[in-house]
Amino acid sequence: MDVGHLAYAAALAAEGQPFTLATVVWRRGPSSGQVGSKAVIRADGSVHGWLGGACAEPTVVREAQEAMADGCPRLLFLGRPDELDRRSQHGMVTVPMACESEGAMEVYLEPVLPRPQVVVIGRSPAVFTLTSLAVTLGWDVVVVDDGGVPGNHPHPERVRTTLELSALGIGGSTAVVVATQGHYDDLALEAALETDAGYIGLVASTKRAAATVELLRARGTAEDQLYRIVAPAGLDLGRVENAEIGVAVLADLVARRAAGRLVSSAVAPPLQGATDPVCGMTVVGDRPRYSGRYDGNDVHFCSPQCKAAFEADPGAYAHT
């Protein structure tokens, strides 16, 4: 990877933007992609770098987006259809290379996702436990305590003293946990609801949680917003000490992440595209360059060769 690609990837990571690093790890000519060729593929499908030509790129982009969506790296093989069965193995995605190409490539796709973020509002033993454990897991942790002394926290460098949350980069992979012990639960929840947090939880008894939600409803907070509030927060571990509530909350957040429910809102669904009926490649874009009509339906192709083959004998490909 040249310095430009490396700097670009580093900048995206610093901004908390998801991307996939794609690297050609094997190739057979003729193929425009070379071993070591790299590209940075963003969630919107834009590509910074070079991997190969029109046959390979749409498929690589689609698989890169899927890697961002599930967080799993994968090895992608693009080659002749008759090679796929013997190349297929656990963990390898196989895709037929389009048209008349005799080349083949293996591309390793490595998603780079933002670290999980937890923003905890309040001060209590539960907050100390939750933040300490989250830091140990490598999460990005911020504590909001407008009345506390930073030295009271196990990580004073992470403490903020204002409920203004807009500067914290809160998104779909962020959990906001309100643990204000009844002091200003309503105000903290209102601030949290103004963000795009993927989780908003209130540490409270069932009775106090219901009363707080009802207070917000009376103030005019929309029902779809109130629905976002998890109250009481955390797994039900029975009668536990206040400090142990932090364990219950973090356990719930870890379970939600494992279920794919706390993910970056910047990760878009994989690009949707048509499938070339001749070669099976993905054809993306609002206006494919090579298209036709068959049996009243639009048919899209990755190249003029595929279009010509289909038009010569559409019945041979119409079932695909």
Salt bridges, closest charged atoms under 4 A:
ASP2 OD1 - HIS5 ND1 3.48
GLU63 OE2 - ARG62 NH2 3.36
GLU63 OE1 - ARG74 NH1 3.67
GLU66 OE1 - ARG74 NH1 3.93
ASP70 OD2 - ARG74 NH2 2.58
ASP82 OD1 - ARG80 NE 3.25
GLU83 OE2 - ARG28 NH1 2.72
GLU83 OE2 - ARG80 NH2 4.00
GLU102 OE1 - ARG80 NH1 3.39
GLU106 OE2 - ARG87 NH1 2.69
ASP145 OD2 - ARG123 NE 2.75
ASP145 OD2 - HIS153 NE2 3.13
GLU157 OE2 - HIS155 ND1 3.93
GLU157 OE2 - ARG158 NE 3.57
ASP185 OD2 - ARG208 NH1 2.31
ASP186 OD2 - ARG219 NH2 2.54
GLU190 OE2 - ARG219 NH1 2.99
GLU214 OE1 - ARG217 NH1 2.73
GLU223 OE2 - ARG217 NE 2.61
ASP252 OD2 - ARG256 NE 3.16
ASP298 OD1 - ARG293 NH1 2.81
